[in-house]
């Protein structure tokens, strides 16, 4: 997780780049779908301004896993993404940002599903205080469209048992009306075909002809209602006079609980044909997304919270937002320079005249001069003790970058060598001062010797 600055001067937002791992539902099979998201949270508000939470969504680059269609569907399927944001502090609650996107065209099992670009939600702020905003799980649902979809007899989802008992007729005359101008048929008694579909109803499409016979139906292993039809008869029970009339709905079953079901079509009459032209899958409009399609996305990065300060109108907001991570990266540099210069000065020579004094030492009487012993100038002693103790364990989460309100958004943090630079600069300053003191003392000593010699 990385926290990035955003917003112009005068605004203060935190953008959290958070990765998620999604399993179950439309994360088909045992695959794990990884998402990279960016959560935008304002950190300073005035009472009355809405607390808007925005969430940009994307599949993670480099990861081939994607959400896929769980079945056959007509146009209008939708993907719904719901976030979960916990609020605590001045008041508690839950925000649920949501986003919905239509899927283009018809869907087949496994076809990649698109995600909405973003999701959002907001809360009203009616009093001052500080809130802790914590993003939590995401939920990705598939909403099937109401309608129908045709599945041809040669689709891989349709299975024939025993396969050698069935044969396929292709390139049939268009005038017959077969869906796709083809069909499968068998004249072996008790041979059957199965088709697993997802929806609330199913229709059996086949030919009505004098060559056809009794066909039985089961749904999910149980006899359906009705359990059979005679494809050689008209709906009123009279014998058909059609040699070959295809593309007809001969049997249907509706009112199923939405979900996955299996239809079995069995030839019940020896010497007569059972035929499969197509299946029409029916889905009624649903009030809520099916629970079986829900994928649950959990945080991959460490949990993060953002403090949002809500001020009364006219109050000055705090200069910068507060963002906490668990665990927090710890950096504790310690720099303790100790400088102890020791300098022994040169004693100043003294002159003691005897008699009446005069200008420039010229006297009418006797002058006695006494010069004190001059001690040679020792070199000054300079002691510098510097202790640098950086503590930087390997962070468990990426660094947090924040630009406070009105701050320069350079996107750069101080360099890691800045502590050593400060140490070098401090040492140079102390050394320069000490050497300057040495030079000054030498000049004073030289001046004193000149006076003595004169």
Order of alpha helices (4+ residues) and beta strands (2+ residues): beta-beta-beta-beta-beta-beta-beta-beta-beta-beta-beta-beta-beta-beta-beta-beta-beta-beta-beta-beta-beta-beta-beta-beta-beta-beta-beta-alpha
